Amino acid sequence: MGATVWDRLYLNVSYHERNEAKRLVNARFDGDNKLWYTDPEQVIPPSRQGWLRPGR
């Protein structure tokens, strides 16, 4: 599962998937950590469970 820190669920989203992540799970970019995140309560679609895996 993705890492949850400070009420943020960090996601493993590639640059090419960024718009899809924004649309599907309201993902936002953390510029300091250079990672995408969403609310921990957000439901990640089954087809995008790979976003929850650590690493790129």
N, CA, C and O atoms as a Maestro MAE file, in Angstrom:
{
 s_m_m2io_version
 :::
 2.0.0
}

f_m_ct {
 s_m_title
 :::
 protein
 m_atom[224] {
  # First column is atom index #
  i_m_mmod_type
  r_m_x_coord
  r_m_y_coord
  r_m_z_coord
  i_m_residue_number
  s_m_chain_name
  s_m_pdb_residue_name
  s_m_pdb_atom_name
  i_m_atomic_number
  :::
  1 25 0.847 -1.178 0.000 1 A "MET " " N  " 7
  2 3 0.000 0.000 0.000 1 A "MET " " CA " 6
  3 2 0.887 1.233 0.000 1 A "MET " " C  " 6
  4 15 2.011 1.188 0.500 1 A "MET " " O  " 8
  5 25 0.398 2.325 -0.550 2 A "GLY " " N  " 7
  6 3 1.152 3.572 -0.570 2 A "GLY " " CA " 6
  7 2 1.401 4.087 0.834 2 A "GLY " " C  " 6
  8 15 0.679 3.744 1.770 2 A "GLY " " O  " 8
  9 25 2.418 4.905 0.974 3 A "ALA " " N  " 7
  10 3 2.771 5.450 2.283 3 A "ALA " " CA " 6
  11 2 1.837 6.603 2.640 3 A "ALA " " C  " 6
  12 15 1.597 7.492 1.822 3 A "ALA " " O  " 8
  13 25 1.311 6.583 3.863 4 A "THR " " N  " 7
  14 3 0.466 7.667 4.346 4 A "THR " " CA " 6
  15 2 1.270 8.482 5.349 4 A "THR " " C  " 6
  16 15 1.721 7.965 6.370 4 A "THR " " O  " 8
  17 25 1.441 9.761 5.044 5 A "VAL " " N  " 7
  18 3 2.197 10.672 5.899 5 A "VAL " " CA " 6
  19 2 1.426 11.983 5.974 5 A "VAL " " C  " 6
  20 15 1.032 12.531 4.944 5 A "VAL " " O  " 8
  21 25 1.209 12.487 7.181 6 A "TRP " " N  " 7
  22 3 0.528 13.770 7.385 6 A "TRP " " CA " 6
  23 2 -0.777 13.833 6.605 6 A "TRP " " C  " 6
  24 15 -1.046 14.815 5.912 6 A "TRP " " O  " 8
  25 25 -1.583 12.789 6.718 7 A "ASP " " N  " 7
  26 3 -2.888 12.723 6.041 7 A "ASP " " CA " 6
  27 2 -2.785 12.823 4.527 7 A "ASP " " C  " 6
  28 15 -3.676 13.353 3.864 7 A "ASP " " O  " 8
  29 25 -1.686 12.307 3.990 8 A "ARG " " N  " 7
  30 3 -1.496 12.226 2.540 8 A "ARG " " CA " 6
  31 2 -1.142 10.793 2.177 8 A "ARG " " C  " 6
  32 15 -0.270 10.186 2.799 8 A "ARG " " O  " 8
  33 25 -1.812 10.260 1.181 9 A "LEU " " N  " 7
  34 3 -1.490 8.943 0.650 9 A "LEU " " CA " 6
  35 2 -0.619 9.171 -0.578 9 A "LEU " " C  " 6
  36 15 -1.109 9.591 -1.626 9 A "LEU " " O  " 8
  37 25 0.678 8.890 -0.443 10 A "TYR " " N  " 7
  38 3 1.605 9.107 -1.541 10 A "TYR " " CA " 6
  39 2 1.468 8.000 -2.574 10 A "TYR " " C  " 6
  40 15 1.292 6.829 -2.238 10 A "TYR " " O  " 8
  41 25 1.552 8.399 -3.842 11 A "LEU " " N  " 7
  42 3 1.318 7.498 -4.959 11 A "LEU " " CA " 6
  43 2 2.553 7.415 -5.848 11 A "LEU " " C  " 6
  44 15 3.351 8.350 -5.920 11 A "LEU " " O  " 8
  45 25 2.693 6.291 -6.515 12 A "ASN " " N  " 7
  46 3 3.757 6.065 -7.478 12 A "ASN " " CA " 6
  47 2 3.190 6.342 -8.873 12 A "ASN " " C  " 6
  48 15 2.839 5.418 -9.606 12 A "ASN " " O  " 8
  49 25 3.108 7.618 -9.223 13 A "VAL " " N  " 7
  50 3 2.503 8.044 -10.491 13 A "VAL " " CA " 6
  51 2 3.606 8.571 -11.395 13 A "VAL " " C  " 6
  52 15 4.388 9.429 -10.986 13 A "VAL " " O  " 8
  53 25 3.676 8.066 -12.612 14 A "SER " " N  " 7
  54 3 4.672 8.547 -13.569 14 A "SER " " CA " 6
  55 2 4.225 9.892 -14.149 14 A "SER " " C  " 6
  56 15 3.066 10.286 -14.022 14 A "SER " " O  " 8
  57 25 5.156 10.573 -14.778 15 A "TYR " " N  " 7
  58 3 4.856 11.859 -15.407 15 A "TYR " " CA " 6
  59 2 3.732 11.708 -16.431 15 A "TYR " " C  " 6
  60 15 2.859 12.570 -16.531 15 A "TYR " " O  " 8
  61 25 3.756 10.620 -17.187 16 A "HIS " " N  " 7
  62 3 2.763 10.414 -18.235 16 A "HIS " " CA " 6
  63 2 1.370 10.083 -17.689 16 A "HIS " " C  " 6
  64 15 0.375 10.226 -18.400 16 A "HIS " " O  " 8
  65 25 1.298 9.641 -16.428 17 A "GLU " " N  " 7
  66 3 0.013 9.294 -15.815 17 A "GLU " " CA " 6
  67 2 -0.559 10.418 -14.958 17 A "GLU " " C  " 6
  68 15 -1.632 10.267 -14.373 17 A "GLU " " O  " 8
  69 25 0.138 11.525 -14.882 18 A "ARG " " N  " 7
  70 3 -0.246 12.589 -13.943 18 A "ARG " " CA " 6
  71 2 -1.660 13.117 -14.177 18 A "ARG " " C  " 6
  72 15 -2.404 13.323 -13.218 18 A "ARG " " O  " 8
  73 25 -2.035 13.337 -15.419 19 A "ASN " " N  " 7
  74 3 -3.379 13.872 -15.678 19 A "ASN " " CA " 6
  75 2 -4.461 12.862 -15.324 19 A "ASN " " C  " 6
  76 15 -5.527 13.238 -14.836 19 A "ASN " " O  " 8
  77 25 -4.196 11.596 -15.564 20 A "GLU " " N  " 7
  78 3 -5.140 10.546 -15.193 20 A "GLU " " CA " 6
  79 2 -5.290 10.480 -13.671 20 A "GLU " " C  " 6
  80 15 -6.397 10.328 -13.154 20 A "GLU " " O  " 8
  81 25 -4.172 10.594 -12.965 21 A "ALA " " N  " 7
  82 3 -4.216 10.572 -11.504 21 A "ALA " " CA " 6
  83 2 -5.003 11.768 -10.962 21 A "ALA " " C  " 6
  84 15 -5.772 11.635 -10.010 21 A "ALA " " O  " 8
  85 25 -4.807 12.912 -11.567 22 A "LYS " " N  " 7
  86 3 -5.560 14.099 -11.133 22 A "LYS " " CA " 6
  87 2 -7.053 13.889 -11.365 22 A "LYS " " C  " 6
  88 15 -7.876 14.245 -10.522 22 A "LYS " " O  " 8
  89 25 -7.391 13.316 -12.498 23 A "ARG " " N  " 7
  90 3 -8.801 13.112 -12.845 23 A "ARG " " CA " 6
  91 2 -9.449 12.007 -12.011 23 A "ARG " " C  " 6
  92 15 -10.563 12.179 -11.516 23 A "ARG " " O  " 8
  93 25 -8.753 10.866 -11.850 24 A "LEU " " N  " 7
  94 3 -9.361 9.714 -11.181 24 A "LEU " " CA " 6
  95 2 -9.384 9.818 -9.661 24 A "LEU " " C  " 6
  96 15 -10.368 9.426 -9.033 24 A "LEU " " O  " 8
  97 25 -8.322 10.337 -9.062 25 A "VAL " " N  " 7
  98 3 -8.239 10.325 -7.597 25 A "VAL " " CA " 6
  99 2 -7.920 11.693 -7.006 25 A "VAL " " C  " 6
  100 15 -7.512 11.807 -5.850 25 A "VAL " " O  " 8
  101 25 -8.116 12.748 -7.834 26 A "ASN " " N  " 7
  102 3 -7.858 14.105 -7.365 26 A "ASN " " CA " 6
  103 2 -6.444 14.242 -6.798 26 A "ASN " " C  " 6
  104 15 -6.234 14.890 -5.772 26 A "ASN " " O  " 8
  105 25 -5.482 13.624 -7.479 27 A "ALA " " N  " 7
  106 3 -4.090 13.663 -7.025 27 A "ALA " " CA " 6
  107 2 -3.532 15.072 -7.139 27 A "ALA " " C  " 6
  108 15 -3.892 15.838 -8.032 27 A "ALA " " O  " 8
  109 25 -2.643 15.388 -6.206 28 A "ARG " " N  " 7
  110 3 -1.947 16.665 -6.188 28 A "ARG " " CA " 6
  111 2 -0.450 16.390 -6.072 28 A "ARG " " C  " 6
  112 15 -0.041 15.331 -5.595 28 A "ARG " " O  " 8
  113 25 0.361 17.346 -6.510 29 A "PHE " " N  " 7
  114 3 1.806 17.154 -6.526 29 A "PHE " " CA " 6
  115 2 2.444 17.848 -5.334 29 A "PHE " " C  " 6
  116 15 2.174 19.019 -5.068 29 A "PHE " " O  " 8
  117 25 3.284 17.125 -4.626 30 A "ASP " " N  " 7
  118 3 4.066 17.657 -3.514 30 A "ASP " " CA " 6
  119 2 5.427 18.034 -4.095 30 A "ASP " " C  " 6
  120 15 6.287 17.173 -4.279 30 A "ASP " " O  " 8
  121 25 5.619 19.315 -4.383 31 A "GLY " " N  " 7
  122 3 6.836 19.786 -5.024 31 A "GLY " " CA " 6
  123 2 8.084 19.605 -4.185 31 A "GLY " " C  " 6
  124 15 9.168 19.392 -4.728 31 A "GLY " " O  " 8
  125 25 7.951 19.686 -2.858 32 A "ASP " " N  " 7
  126 3 9.112 19.507 -1.988 32 A "ASP " " CA " 6
  127 2 9.656 18.084 -2.070 32 A "ASP " " C  " 6
  128 15 10.868 17.879 -2.122 32 A "ASP " " O  " 8
  129 25 8.757 17.106 -2.082 33 A "ASN " " N  " 7
  130 3 9.159 15.694 -2.123 33 A "ASN " " CA " 6
  131 2 9.125 15.112 -3.530 33 A "ASN " " C  " 6
  132 15 9.570 13.986 -3.753 33 A "ASN " " O  " 8
  133 25 8.593 15.885 -4.483 34 A "LYS " " N  " 7
  134 3 8.469 15.451 -5.878 34 A "LYS " " CA " 6
  135 2 7.700 14.134 -5.994 34 A "LYS " " C  " 6
  136 15 8.119 13.199 -6.676 34 A "LYS " " O  " 8
  137 25 6.554 14.099 -5.299 35 A "LEU " " N  " 7
  138 3 5.685 12.925 -5.293 35 A "LEU " " CA " 6
  139 2 4.236 13.362 -5.432 35 A "LEU " " C  " 6
  140 15 3.857 14.456 -5.013 35 A "LEU " " O  " 8
  141 25 3.433 12.489 -6.029 36 A "TRP " " N  " 7
  142 3 1.991 12.700 -6.122 36 A "TRP " " CA " 6
  143 2 1.329 12.113 -4.888 36 A "TRP " " C  " 6
  144 15 1.799 11.115 -4.340 36 A "TRP " " O  " 8
  145 25 0.234 12.733 -4.448 37 A "TYR " " N  " 7
  146 3 -0.493 12.237 -3.281 37 A "TYR " " CA " 6
  147 2 -1.974 12.518 -3.449 37 A "TYR " " C  " 6
  148 15 -2.385 13.314 -4.293 37 A "TYR " " O  " 8
  149 25 -2.768 11.840 -2.620 38 A "THR " " N  " 7
  150 3 -4.205 12.061 -2.553 38 A "THR " " CA " 6
  151 2 -4.638 11.872 -1.108 38 A "THR " " C  " 6
  152 15 -3.815 11.563 -0.247 38 A "THR " " O  " 8
  153 25 -5.911 12.055 -0.842 39 A "ASP " " N  " 7
  154 3 -6.439 11.836 0.502 39 A "ASP " " CA " 6
  155 2 -6.401 10.343 0.817 39 A "ASP " " C  " 6
  156 15 -6.680 9.528 -0.062 39 A "ASP " " O  " 8
  157 25 -6.063 9.965 2.051 40 A "PRO " " N  " 7
  158 3 -5.997 8.539 2.411 40 A "PRO " " CA " 6
  159 2 -7.325 7.800 2.230 40 A "PRO " " C  " 6
  160 15 -7.331 6.584 2.036 40 A "PRO " " O  " 8
  161 25 -8.449 8.519 2.292 41 A "GLU " " N  " 7
  162 3 -9.758 7.885 2.145 41 A "GLU " " CA " 6
  163 2 -10.119 7.634 0.684 41 A "GLU " " C  " 6
  164 15 -11.101 6.950 0.397 41 A "GLU " " O  " 8
  165 25 -9.334 8.183 -0.235 42 A "GLN " " N  " 7
  166 3 -9.623 8.068 -1.668 42 A "GLN " " CA " 6
  167 2 -9.538 6.605 -2.116 42 A "GLN " " C  " 6
  168 15 -8.616 5.882 -1.738 42 A "GLN " " O  " 8
  169 25 -10.505 6.184 -2.919 43 A "VAL " " N  " 7
  170 3 -10.519 4.819 -3.459 43 A "VAL " " CA " 6
  171 2 -9.709 4.812 -4.756 43 A "VAL " " C  " 6
  172 15 -10.013 5.545 -5.697 43 A "VAL " " O  " 8
  173 25 -8.684 3.980 -4.785 44 A "ILE " " N  " 7
  174 3 -7.844 3.839 -5.977 44 A "ILE " " CA " 6
  175 2 -8.479 2.773 -6.866 44 A "ILE " " C  " 6
  176 15 -8.734 1.661 -6.402 44 A "ILE " " O  " 8
  177 25 -8.740 3.089 -8.139 45 A "PRO " " N  " 7
  178 3 -9.361 2.105 -9.029 45 A "PRO " " CA " 6
  179 2 -8.513 0.828 -9.127 45 A "PRO " " C  " 6
  180 15 -7.285 0.899 -9.083 45 A "PRO " " O  " 8
  181 25 -9.156 -0.327 -9.258 46 A "PRO " " N  " 7
  182 3 -8.409 -1.589 -9.363 46 A "PRO " " CA " 6
  183 2 -7.371 -1.576 -10.481 46 A "PRO " " C  " 6
  184 15 -6.311 -2.186 -10.345 46 A "PRO " " O  " 8
  185 25 -7.660 -0.896 -11.573 47 A "SER " " N  " 7
  186 3 -6.714 -0.854 -12.691 47 A "SER " " CA " 6
  187 2 -5.484 0.000 -12.384 47 A "SER " " C  " 6
  188 15 -4.510 -0.023 -13.137 47 A "SER " " O  " 8
  189 25 -5.524 0.747 -11.292 48 A "ARG " " N  " 7
  190 3 -4.412 1.624 -10.926 48 A "ARG " " CA " 6
  191 2 -3.815 1.281 -9.558 48 A "ARG " " C  " 6
  192 15 -3.219 2.145 -8.915 48 A "ARG " " O  " 8
  193 25 -3.964 0.047 -9.111 49 A "GLN " " N  " 7
  194 3 -3.391 -0.370 -7.832 49 A "GLN " " CA " 6
  195 2 -1.866 -0.268 -7.836 49 A "GLN " " C  " 6
  196 15 -1.248 -0.195 -6.774 49 A "GLN " " O  " 8
  197 25 -1.261 -0.262 -9.016 50 A "GLY " " N  " 7
  198 3 0.194 -0.088 -9.124 50 A "GLY " " CA " 6
  199 2 0.672 1.239 -8.577 50 A "GLY " " C  " 6
  200 15 1.837 1.365 -8.200 50 A "GLY " " O  " 8
  201 25 -0.202 2.234 -8.526 51 A "TRP " " N  " 7
  202 3 0.155 3.513 -7.943 51 A "TRP " " CA " 6
  203 2 0.453 3.400 -6.462 51 A "TRP " " C  " 6
  204 15 1.062 4.303 -5.887 51 A "TRP " " O  " 8
  205 25 0.040 2.318 -5.833 52 A "LEU " " N  " 7
  206 3 0.257 2.139 -4.399 52 A "LEU " " CA " 6
  207 2 1.578 1.451 -4.087 52 A "LEU " " C  " 6
  208 15 1.964 1.368 -2.921 52 A "LEU " " O  " 8
  209 25 2.274 0.963 -5.092 53 A "ARG " " N  " 7
  210 3 3.549 0.287 -4.876 53 A "ARG " " CA " 6
  211 2 4.665 1.317 -4.686 53 A "ARG " " C  " 6
  212 15 4.679 2.348 -5.358 53 A "ARG " " O  " 8
  213 25 5.604 1.038 -3.764 54 A "PRO " " N  " 7
  214 3 6.713 1.973 -3.579 54 A "PRO " " CA " 6
  215 2 7.681 1.920 -4.757 54 A "PRO " " C  " 6
  216 15 7.760 0.917 -5.465 54 A "PRO " " O  " 8
  217 25 8.403 2.993 -4.954 55 A "GLY " " N  " 7
  218 3 9.414 3.053 -6.019 55 A "GLY " " CA " 6
  219 2 8.817 3.428 -7.354 55 A "GLY " " C  " 6
  220 15 7.599 3.523 -7.505 55 A "GLY " " O  " 8
  221 25 9.680 3.636 -8.311 56 A "ARG " " N  " 7
  222 3 9.215 4.018 -9.650 56 A "ARG " " CA " 6
  223 2 9.624 3.009 -10.657 56 A "ARG " " C  " 6
  224 15 9.322 3.160 -11.841 56 A "ARG " " O  " 8
  :::
 }
 m_bond[223] {
  # First column is bond index #
  i_m_from
  i_m_to
  i_m_order
  :::
  1 1 2 1
  2 2 3 1
  3 3 4 2
  4 3 5 1
  5 5 6 1
  6 6 7 1
  7 7 8 2
  8 7 9 1
  9 9 10 1
  10 10 11 1
  11 11 12 2
  12 11 13 1
  13 13 14 1
  14 14 15 1
  15 15 16 2
  16 15 17 1
  17 17 18 1
  18 18 19 1
  19 19 20 2
  20 19 21 1
  21 21 22 1
  22 22 23 1
  23 23 24 2
  24 23 25 1
  25 25 26 1
  26 26 27 1
  27 27 28 2
  28 27 29 1
  29 29 30 1
  30 30 31 1
  31 31 32 2
  32 31 33 1
  33 33 34 1
  34 34 35 1
  35 35 36 2
  36 35 37 1
  37 37 38 1
  38 38 39 1
  39 39 40 2
  40 39 41 1
  41 41 42 1
  42 42 43 1
  43 43 44 2
  44 43 45 1
  45 45 46 1
  46 46 47 1
  47 47 48 2
  48 47 49 1
  49 49 50 1
  50 50 51 1
  51 51 52 2
  52 51 53 1
  53 53 54 1
  54 54 55 1
  55 55 56 2
  56 55 57 1
  57 57 58 1
  58 58 59 1
  59 59 60 2
  60 59 61 1
  61 61 62 1
  62 62 63 1
  63 63 64 2
  64 63 65 1
  65 65 66 1
  66 66 67 1
  67 67 68 2
  68 67 69 1
  69 69 70 1
  70 70 71 1
  71 71 72 2
  72 71 73 1
  73 73 74 1
  74 74 75 1
  75 75 76 2
  76 75 77 1
  77 77 78 1
  78 78 79 1
  79 79 80 2
  80 79 81 1
  81 81 82 1
  82 82 83 1
  83 83 84 2
  84 83 85 1
  85 85 86 1
  86 86 87 1
  87 87 88 2
  88 87 89 1
  89 89 90 1
  90 90 91 1
  91 91 92 2
  92 91 93 1
  93 93 94 1
  94 94 95 1
  95 95 96 2
  96 95 97 1
  97 97 98 1
  98 98 99 1
  99 99 100 2
  100 99 101 1
  101 101 102 1
  102 102 103 1
  103 103 104 2
  104 103 105 1
  105 105 106 1
  106 106 107 1
  107 107 108 2
  108 107 109 1
  109 109 110 1
  110 110 111 1
  111 111 112 2
  112 111 113 1
  113 113 114 1
  114 114 115 1
  115 115 116 2
  116 115 117 1
  117 117 118 1
  118 118 119 1
  119 119 120 2
  120 119 121 1
  121 121 122 1
  122 122 123 1
  123 123 124 2
  124 123 125 1
  125 125 126 1
  126 126 127 1
  127 127 128 2
  128 127 129 1
  129 129 130 1
  130 130 131 1
  131 131 132 2
  132 131 133 1
  133 133 134 1
  134 134 135 1
  135 135 136 2
  136 135 137 1
  137 137 138 1
  138 138 139 1
  139 139 140 2
  140 139 141 1
  141 141 142 1
  142 142 143 1
  143 143 144 2
  144 143 145 1
  145 145 146 1
  146 146 147 1
  147 147 148 2
  148 147 149 1
  149 149 150 1
  150 150 151 1
  151 151 152 2
  152 151 153 1
  153 153 154 1
  154 154 155 1
  155 155 156 2
  156 155 157 1
  157 157 158 1
  158 158 159 1
  159 159 160 2
  160 159 161 1
  161 161 162 1
  162 162 163 1
  163 163 164 2
  164 163 165 1
  165 165 166 1
  166 166 167 1
  167 167 168 2
  168 167 169 1
  169 169 170 1
  170 170 171 1
  171 171 172 2
  172 171 173 1
  173 173 174 1
  174 174 175 1
  175 175 176 2
  176 175 177 1
  177 177 178 1
  178 178 179 1
  179 179 180 2
  180 179 181 1
  181 181 182 1
  182 182 183 1
  183 183 184 2
  184 183 185 1
  185 185 186 1
  186 186 187 1
  187 187 188 2
  188 187 189 1
  189 189 190 1
  190 190 191 1
  191 191 192 2
  192 191 193 1
  193 193 194 1
  194 194 195 1
  195 195 196 2
  196 195 197 1
  197 197 198 1
  198 198 199 1
  199 199 200 2
  200 199 201 1
  201 201 202 1
  202 202 203 1
  203 203 204 2
  204 203 205 1
  205 205 206 1
  206 206 207 1
  207 207 208 2
  208 207 209 1
  209 209 210 1
  210 210 211 1
  211 211 212 2
  212 211 213 1
  213 213 214 1
  214 214 215 1
  215 215 216 2
  216 215 217 1
  217 217 218 1
  218 218 219 1
  219 219 220 2
  220 219 221 1
  221 221 222 1
  222 222 223 1
  223 223 224 2
  :::
 }
}
